[in-house]
Amino acid sequence: MHEMSICDGILKSAVEAAQAEGATRINRVEVTFGELTQIVADALEFAFEVLRKDTIAEEATLGITILEGRSRCLDCSVEFRHDRYEVRCPECGSYLCSLVQGRELRIDSIDVD
């Protein structure tokens, strides 16, 4: 379950940023990740519940936004949605495509007191 180590990094970064600003409590952490990262949202939420204990984020909630996989065809310039397995242009059938979104992993905001 790689979500545990991913969440550990998210939580450590959030706590570090909050403490650097003088915060004593984290209320909410908002994250965004792409569906092509293979992160399972439920597993990430479970990891957050476990890892937040005994930190300034002990009562915090986790907000998750998931971005779909999107690429642009380098032959005909069409942008299209796709999954992990089928990255073929629906217009011209080309496999020569450039990823536009779907591999992101970022902390969007941290609500603190």
C-alpha positions in Angstrom: 0.0 0.0 0.0 2.1 2.9 -1.3 -0.6 5.3 0.0 0.8 5.1 3.5 4.2 6.5 2.4 2.6 9.1 0.1 0.4 10.2 3.0 3.3 10.3 5.3 5.0 12.8 3.0 1.8 14.9 2.6 1.3 15.0 6.4 5.0 15.8 7.2 4.9 18.6 4.6 1.7 20.0 5.9 2.8 19.9 9.6 6.2 21.5 8.6 4.5 24.3 6.7 1.9 24.9 9.4 4.5 25.1 12.2 6.7 27.4 10.1 3.8 29.8 10.1 3.2 29.5 13.8 0.1 27.4 13.6 -0.8 25.1 16.5 -3.5 23.1 14.8 -4.3 21.8 11.3 -8.0 21.7 10.5 -8.0 20.5 6.9 -5.5 19.4 4.2 -6.7 19.6 0.5 -4.8 17.5 -2.0 -5.1 16.8 -5.7 -3.8 13.7 -7.5 -4.2 12.4 -11.0 -6.0 9.1 -11.6 -2.9 7.8 -13.4 -0.8 7.9 -10.2 -2.6 4.7 -9.1 -3.4 6.2 -5.7 -6.5 4.7 -4.2 -8.5 7.5 -2.5 -9.9 5.3 0.3 -6.5 4.0 1.1 -5.1 7.5 1.2 -7.9 8.6 3.6 -7.2 5.5 5.8 -3.5 6.4 5.9 -4.3 10.0 6.8 -6.6 8.8 9.7 -3.7 6.6 11.1 -0.8 8.9 10.6 -2.4 12.1 11.9 -2.5 10.8 15.4 -0.2 12.6 17.9 0.4 15.5 15.5 -1.0 19.0 15.2 -3.2 17.5 12.5 -4.9 15.0 14.9 -8.4 16.4 14.3 -7.8 17.4 10.6 -9.8 16.2 7.7 -8.5 15.3 4.2 -10.1 16.8 1.1 -9.3 14.9 -2.2 -9.7 16.0 -5.8 -8.9 13.5 -8.5 -8.0 14.6 -12.0 -8.7 12.4 -15.0 -6.0 11.3 -17.4 -5.8 13.6 -20.5 -3.4 13.7 -23.4 -3.0 15.7 -26.6 -2.4 13.9 -29.9 0.9 15.1 -31.5 -0.4 14.3 -34.9 -3.8 16.0 -35.0 -3.7 18.2 -31.8 -6.9 16.7 -30.3 -7.0 16.6 -26.5 -8.8 13.6 -25.1 -9.5 11.7 -21.9 -8.0 8.2 -21.3 -7.2 5.6 -18.8 -3.9 3.9 -17.9 -4.1 1.4 -20.6 -5.5 3.0 -23.8 -3.7 6.1 -24.8 -4.8 6.3 -28.5 -6.2 9.4 -30.2 -9.9 8.9 -30.7 -9.8 11.1 -33.8 -6.9 9.8 -35.9 -5.9 6.6 -34.0 -2.3 7.8 -33.4 -0.4 6.6 -30.3 1.9 9.6 -30.5 0.5 11.5 -27.6 1.7 13.9 -24.9 0.3 13.7 -21.4 -1.6 16.8 -20.3 -2.8 15.8 -16.9 -3.3 12.7 -14.7 0.1 12.2 -12.9 -0.2 15.2 -10.5 0.2 14.9 -6.7 0.1 18.1 -4.8 -1.1 19.8 -1.6 -3.5 22.5 -2.6 -4.2 24.1 0.8 -3.8 23.7 4.5 -6.4 25.2 6.9 -4.8 26.0 10.2 -5.3 27.8 13.5 
